[in-house]
């Protein structure tokens, strides 16, 4: 059960391990408390303290990652429309 308006939106997610991921929302499953992202990149800890030292960004593009909701520290949905008034259309 996912809000249909949010599916496909670009998401920035920070795990409790302080690792940031960006991808596109595929689903939110409240029954299993999971979030699925597709086309995901891992940006590492980016200077956030996690007790394990700095984790660098990776080059790999993950086709799909399912995150446990309890291990998500922050989740941001990027705006659908560009904020630059010079942009007429974007796809």
N, C-alpha and C positions, 0 to 999 in steps of 0.2 A: 504494500500500500504506500505509494509515493505521490506527493503532490505533482500532478502532471505538468504544472507550469515550471517547476524547478528541474525536471528531467532534461538533461542536455546542457544545463548551465555549467559554466566553468566554476570550479570549486578550489579553494585553497584550504588545506586541512593540516593541522599540527597535532601530532600524536603526543601522548603523555611522555614519550621518550624525547620530545622536543624536535622531532624530525618533521620537516614541512614537505607536503606533497601537493601537486596540482594536477587536476584531471577534470573530467566531465562527469557530472552526476548521472549514474545509471539507475540506481534505486536507493530507497531508504526502506528498510524492513523493520517496523517497530516491534513486531512479534519476536524477531530474533535479535533485535537491537544491533543491527548492522547497517553499514553504508557501503554501497558499491560504486566505485569510480572506474571509468575506462580511459584509455590513453593517458596514463599517469606518469609523471616525472617526479623523482625524489630530489629535493633541493638540500638535503642534509640539515644540520642544526643551525647553520647560519649565525653562529656565535651564541646561541642560546645554551645555557648550562644544563647538562643532563646527567652529570656524574660519570659519564664514560668518556669524556673528552669530545673534541670536535669531530663530527661525522660529515665528511665532504659530500657534495652533490654527486649524483651518479649520472652517467650518460644514457643509461638504458631507458627505453620507453616501454612501460609495462602495459600490456593490452588491457588488463583488468586486475583490480585489487579490491578485496572486501575487507573493510575495517570493522573491528568490534567497537560498538558505540561507547562502551565504558572506557576505552583507551584513547578516545578523541578528546584533546584538550581544547581545540578551537576549530571552528569550521566557518569559512566565509564564502558566501556566494557572490561572485562578481556580477556587476550590473550587466544586463543584457545589451543595453544600448551604449555606444561609445559616448563619453562625456565631452568630446571635442566638437564644438558647434560647426567646425569646418567640414566635418564628415557628413555626407548626405546619405550614404548607404554603406552597410558593412555586412558581409556574409562569412 
